[in-house]
Every structure is written in structure tokens, then in C-alpha cells.
Amino acid sequence: MRVKVYAPPFAKREKIDENNYLELQEGATLKEVFNLLEIPLPIGAVFLCRVNYEKAHLGMTLQEGDVISFYFPLAGG
């Protein structure tokens, strides 16, 4: 199955194609995406990770066509 990934800048992008798609096995979880992209979990916790623009957790099972995005919370004034 394929999911679209908008990865953070430090992620390993070798497994993501030119259209931002990542090939996964059926039943893959969000944690597997973190592992494939070599995103360390402590750093990953700082980012807000969303699946289909909704809150997600590492054990979430992904589906064909899901969109995974990462946001860095910013503070300012």
C-alpha cells in the first residue's frame, strides 16, 4: 500500500518517492513509518504528527492513501 508523507527536514527520504509516497505493507503502523524514515521517537514527540490531518498515535494502523504530516509547534508573540 502507499501513503503520502510530508516528512520533517531531518528524516531519511530514500524510501519516499518523488511524489512523497512511501510504500508499506498492509497493516503497517505509524511507528513503522517513524522507523523507516529514521525519526527518533524523542525528537518525533516534539513534532505534531497527523494522519489525514487528524491527531494520530504511534500504534495507529495506516490505510491505503493516508496522508501523514508533521508539524513543529511554534511559539511567538
N, C-alpha and C positions, 0 to 999 in steps of 0.2 A: 504494500500500500504506500501511497505517497502523501506527505503532509507538507504544507508550506511553512517555512521557518524564517522569521525575521530575527536573526541571531545577534547577540551583543558583539561589539567590535573585537573582543579578545577570544571569541570562540574559534575552534578549528573548523574551517569551512570546506575542507577537502571532500566531505561527503555530501555537501549541498550543491546541487547543480546550478547552472547559470540563471535559472528562473526561481531560485530559492526553494526548490523542492528537495526533500530528504526521503529516501527510500527506506521503509521499515517493514518488519514482518508483522503480519496480522496479530493483534493483541498486544502490541508494544505499548509501553507506558511512557509518560513524560520523563521519568527518571532515566530511561534508556536514551532519550534524546540528549539529556544532560551529559550522559556518559559518552555518547558518540561524538558530541561537539567538544568534549573535554572541558566542560564548565564545572569548576569545583563547587561542591554544594555550599560551602560557607559563602563564597562570592555570589553564587546563584541566589542565595537567600536575600541578598541585598537588592536584587532586581525583582521587580514585579513580573511574574510570568503569567501570561494569559493564553488560554486556548479558546479560539473563536471569540476573542475579546471579552471573555468571562474569566473570573477567578479560577485558578487551577491548583491542583496538588500533585506531588511527585508520583503518587500511585495511580493517577488517572489513566485509564485506557484510552488510547487515541483511535480515531476513526479515519478512514479514507477522506482526504480533502480538508482535514482540520487545519487551522491556521494557528501557529504558535508564535507569540511575540513576547519580547522582553522590554520592559520599561524601567528606567532608573528614576526613582523618586527624587525630585528636586525640591530644594527649599530656597526660598528667597524672600526678598522684601522690597 
